[in-house]
């Protein structure tokens, strides 16, 4: 299997798995910061958002694994996505421009 197709396949396989945890981390992190800064809520009032953000609801045993896998999943998606983007740019750059028509 070619490197390009392997990267695409692995990226596509892992994307649905990491989507929900990463989305939850982003949404709760932004909501926490905006709730404190813009809405003037206290840390105690928005602690539930930080509990979701950090995966505390999983307990002290699973929380570090959640954080680790969330970070590794994000790095994987960034690296493989970047590789695919660079390959697409290279392919588009190497493709000759279509001939211009001279009809008037």
Secondary structure, 3 states (H helix, E strand, C coil): CCHHHHHHHHHHHHHHHHHHHHHHHHHHHHHHHHHHHCCCCCCCCCHHHHHHHHCHHHHHHHHHHHHHHHHHHHHHHHHHHHHHHHHHHHHHHHCCCCCCCCCC
